[in-house]
Structures are given as structure tokens and as C-alpha cells.
Amino acid sequence: MKVEIIGVGDVQPRGVEVAFATAYGAGKGTWIGPLPHVLSTYDVEFEVEVELILGDTILEVSSSDFVIDQDNDHVILQGQMEAVNAADGVCDLRIGDSIVLLQVTGNAPSPGSFVRVKSANILLYDTHI
């Protein structure tokens, strides 16, 4: 996913806190790797750090909008489930033209459904693309 770094904050144990903007909204997360440059654009992979449980941290929603948002201390990712592997709970979440891999514990949302993921933190990895 293409992100523009709009702010760099405190150093965390695993990386540095960043504020970022995308075509679908803005949020905060932990940047893993060399320090990014403010106002530079990067192609990143997101990793959700919270255990995803349907009905709790991942909810099916009626909206068909792609969204990235910051809700107080939580990052919100909203998109469409593309593929679900029931055996291991790995799911593909489409947000616009990007895919975010998720690991869901227990029942997973149905492919084609729109979901909202809420996480206290996400990790951002530069793909160097």
C-alpha cells in the first residue's frame, strides 16, 4: 500500500511511531526498519498486531467503503475479504488496490463481506518497491 509519512514520533521497542496518510485515510503505526523521511511516499506492508476475533476486533459491516482511520488509540482498517483459508485463519483483506494479510482466530468472515478491523497498533514494513 502506498503511504505518505506525515510525521515521525517516539522510538518504540520495535521501531519508531509514524503518522501516515493513504488514499483511504490516515492513521498511526510503528515503522519497522530504517527511519522514514517525512513527506516521502513508501510502498508498505501492514501487519496487524492484535488477535483478530470475529465479533470483537473484526466486525462485518454494511458499508462498502475502503477506510483507514485513527480512532483515539486504535487504527481502523476497513475493506473487503477476498480470500479466507478456514484451515489456518489466514485472510486477504482488500483495501482499494492493496491486500493486507490477516490472521483470524476462530470463525473468519465470509469472502466478499466488508469488515472493519480495530487494532491498538499496526506495523509498517517498507517493501522497497
Backbone torsions as a table, in degrees:
resi	resn	phi	psi	omega
1	MET	NA	138.6	177.1
2	LYS	-79.6	126.3	176.5
3	VAL	-130.5	147.2	170.7
4	GLU	-107.7	126.9	178.4
5	ILE	-77.7	119.2	-178.0
6	ILE	-107.2	-6.2	176.5
7	GLY	-170.3	147.9	175.9
8	VAL	-121.9	130.4	-176.9
9	GLY	-114.0	-138.6	-174.5
10	ASP	-72.6	149.5	173.1
11	VAL	-75.2	130.4	178.0
12	GLN	-104.8	169.0	179.0
13	PRO	-57.0	-33.0	-176.6
14	ARG	-103.2	-10.9	-176.3
15	GLY	178.0	-150.0	-179.4
16	VAL	-125.1	140.9	178.8
17	GLU	-71.1	133.6	177.3
18	VAL	-131.5	151.3	167.8
19	ALA	-105.8	138.0	-175.7
20	PHE	-139.3	157.8	176.5
21	ALA	-126.4	145.5	177.0
22	THR	-132.8	178.1	175.2
23	ALA	-66.9	-13.7	-174.5
24	TYR	-111.4	2.7	-179.5
25	GLY	135.5	-171.1	-174.5
26	ALA	-130.3	159.1	178.0
27	GLY	-163.1	-171.3	177.4
28	LYS	-127.8	151.9	177.9
29	GLY	-164.2	-172.6	179.1
30	THR	-108.7	120.0	179.0
31	TRP	-82.8	127.3	179.3
32	ILE	-105.6	124.8	179.8
33	GLY	117.2	-168.5	-179.8
34	PRO	-57.4	146.0	-177.1
35	LEU	-54.5	127.6	178.3
36	PRO	-79.6	163.1	178.8
37	HIS	-97.1	132.9	177.9
38	VAL	-62.2	138.5	-179.3
39	LEU	71.1	12.0	173.3
40	SER	-97.1	153.1	180.0
41	THR	-105.1	137.6	-179.3
42	TYR	-133.1	152.2	169.0
43	ASP	-95.9	120.7	-174.4
44	VAL	-125.7	161.1	168.8
45	GLU	-108.4	133.8	175.9
46	PHE	-93.0	143.0	169.3
47	GLU	-126.6	122.8	178.7
48	VAL	-85.3	127.5	-173.6
49	GLU	-90.9	-8.8	-176.1
50	VAL	-94.6	151.0	173.3
51	GLU	-69.3	124.2	-177.1
52	LEU	-93.6	119.4	-179.8
53	ILE	-126.6	123.4	-179.8
54	LEU	-58.3	131.3	-178.4
55	GLY	90.9	-6.4	-179.9
56	ASP	-125.1	-78.4	-178.6
57	THR	-95.0	-6.6	172.4
58	ILE	-136.6	122.9	-175.4
59	LEU	-123.8	139.8	171.2
60	GLU	-76.3	138.3	-177.2
61	VAL	-128.6	158.0	-179.9
62	SER	-84.9	-21.7	-179.8
63	SER	-69.6	139.4	177.2
64	SER	-107.1	28.7	177.9
65	ASP	-90.2	146.4	171.3
66	PHE	-90.6	127.8	-172.6
67	VAL	-140.3	138.8	164.0
68	ILE	-127.7	127.9	-173.7
69	ASP	-149.9	160.1	175.0
70	GLN	-112.6	120.9	179.9
71	ASP	-116.8	94.0	-173.8
72	ASN	55.1	-112.5	-177.0
73	ASP	-96.1	13.3	-177.4
74	HIS	-124.4	143.9	172.9
75	VAL	-94.2	136.7	178.3
76	ILE	-111.1	127.7	172.1
77	LEU	-118.7	125.7	179.1
78	GLN	-128.3	130.8	-179.7
79	GLY	-167.6	-166.2	-175.5
80	GLN	-107.8	131.9	176.3
81	MET	-70.2	124.4	-179.0
82	GLU	-97.9	-48.5	-177.1
83	ALA	-139.4	144.0	179.6
84	VAL	-134.4	126.1	173.7
85	ASN	-102.1	102.1	-175.7
86	ALA	-63.0	-26.2	-177.3
87	ALA	-66.7	-40.7	-176.3
88	ASP	-121.3	-0.8	176.9
89	GLY	77.4	9.3	178.2
90	VAL	-79.2	130.7	-176.3
91	CYS	-131.2	150.2	172.9
92	ASP	-102.3	121.7	176.6
93	LEU	-106.4	118.4	177.8
94	ARG	-88.8	126.5	171.5
95	ILE	-123.4	99.5	-175.4
96	GLY	64.2	-123.2	-179.7
97	ASP	-96.6	13.4	-178.8
98	SER	-115.9	154.1	177.4
99	ILE	-116.7	132.6	174.4
100	VAL	-114.4	124.2	177.1
101	LEU	-80.5	133.1	179.6
102	LEU	-124.9	152.7	173.4
103	GLN	-116.6	113.1	-177.7
104	VAL	-104.9	133.7	176.8
105	THR	-92.2	130.5	179.9
106	GLY	81.7	-146.5	-178.9
107	ASN	-66.2	138.1	179.0
108	ALA	-104.8	153.3	175.7
109	PRO	-61.9	155.3	179.9
110	SER	-74.2	144.2	173.7
111	PRO	-57.0	139.5	-178.9
112	GLY	94.7	-20.3	-179.4
113	SER	-78.4	151.2	174.2
114	PHE	-94.0	137.5	-177.0
115	VAL	-133.2	159.3	175.6
116	ARG	-121.3	123.4	178.9
117	VAL	-105.5	134.0	179.3
118	LYS	-121.8	123.1	-177.2
119	SER	-138.1	141.2	176.6
120	ALA	-67.0	-24.8	179.5
121	ASN	-156.4	148.2	168.0
122	ILE	-126.5	151.3	176.9
123	LEU	-101.1	141.6	177.6
124	LEU	-116.5	125.9	178.0
125	TYR	-116.9	126.5	176.1
126	ASP	-69.6	125.5	179.0
127	THR	-85.4	-10.7	-179.5
128	HIS	62.6	28.1	177.1
129	ILE	-91.0	NA	NA
